[in-house]
Amino acid sequence: MKYLLALDQGTTSSRAIVYDATCTALATAQREFTQFFPQPGWVEHDALEIWRSVEATAREAIAKAGISAAEIAAIGITNQRETIVLWDRATGEPVAPAIVWQDRRTADYMTALAEGGKEPFIQQRTGLLLDSYFSASKLHWLLRAVPNARERAAAGELAAGTIDAWLIFKLTGGRAHATDVTNASRTMLMNIHAGDWDDDLLALFDIPRAILPRIVANGVPLAETDADILGASVPVCAGVGDQQAALFGQLCVRPGLVKCTYGTGCFMLEFTGPNPVASRHRLLTTVAWKLGDAPLQYALEGSVFVGGAAIQWLRDGLKIIRSAPEVNTLAAEVPDAGGVMLVPAFTGLGAPYWDPSARGVLLGVTRGTTAAHIARATLDGIAYEVADLLLAMEKDSGHRVSTLRVDGGASASDLLMQIQADQLGVPVERPRNVETTALGAAMMAGLGAGFWSDVADLHAVRAVDKTFQPTTTAAQRRAGLKTWRKAIKRARGWAL
Ligand code: ADP
């Protein structure tokens, strides 16, 4: 039993990675699946297609690694969070398309709850803000829209869950209906202090408890896979939400350690230990993990919707670069953005503003402005969005962050990372392995399988690639932030 298998089920693709006992990746398989946009603002997935993509990539990665499933000690699942599936327990078939976290169909319903004054109560119980992003309103919608769903739920015929719970159900041939504390903390139905479904929240969203999975800890094998699926039965650990997995994969396991993932969007989490820090700056309080019998651990989270996606816009919208990495050579042609500033609020602003009425703005354009300045301003804009998250986190947690650990596709940009360090006045540290999501899930599975006896043993697994040191003065940083704030003001309210 020498290997670990991580199943990384993301928003646009599913990946499987086989790791050895030192957490070195031996083989990877990846498959994209269909995104459905049936109406403006709606985003759906076919849960069966997702399951097939996971099954296929798992088999492919095992074959590529040249191992047999019997040699895998444990499977660790990590997944896109909040997306909700409703399925028939007996047939194992979804009864409706999965509603994806990006889906806005319940926005009005959530606005009505906010206007009814429910936000303080929700924030106190769940650490979340009233937004259709989370699962509760989506499940509420499904139970109304699917014919006979209420009666069938009452008769015990239906099961619901986030993607982790769906995959565990399928992997175990329907024997396990379980979710983990991190995924449950994003549903808006779990009391994050108690770590269990909350009767008041279930009543508010009118969700019968019987359709929900049981909530379990991370890194603990909870059932075996059906032998037919991979050729041998393998212990499956509970899932872990993708951002929490990345936090663990970055070994942010001491209070105050922070990571930021630069993907399509940017996600920053700060580990706060056993204390759930209530945010006063519109960040989220979320469960970081629960390792076996140890107490619940928490994190503060802030996310921005458009991060690396702004670079894709330079490529696909403006067509001033042909590939994402080209942004770096283009931006490096100029020493700075020449007074140009881009706020990449293309779909509104996320934390700490939460302003759906904002739109992107490009300011300070002159006759001398070139594509290189715009490329540079794009990198600046991404970094400023992230700087806003870090500043809000420092205010909430009451202490200065000493280093920012980074990962995700756009963290490959040395220029972006240097700009980030310069804006923050804080060193930015990039690990050698930036695939921290799958790594974190594998580490948790490995802990459960006894590969390591303690989290401290994992430090040997994480190697640093490069640390970017700030080169700016405090006065320069203050001046930069002041200009950014001016630009943010211009971006807000544009779509009203
Ligand atoms: P996701 O998991 O959200 O799909 P990834 O972590 O794969 O995203 O990161 C993809 C993003 O990273 C894309 O938006 C792309 O623009 C950006 N990106 C990839 N490579 C580079 C690079 N060398 N320099 C800058 N940005 C990059």
Residues whose N, C-alpha, C, O or C-beta is under 5 A from the ligand:
A	BS01	ADP	Y262 G263 T264 G265 G308 A309 I311 Q312 A324 P325 G408 G409 A410 A412 S413
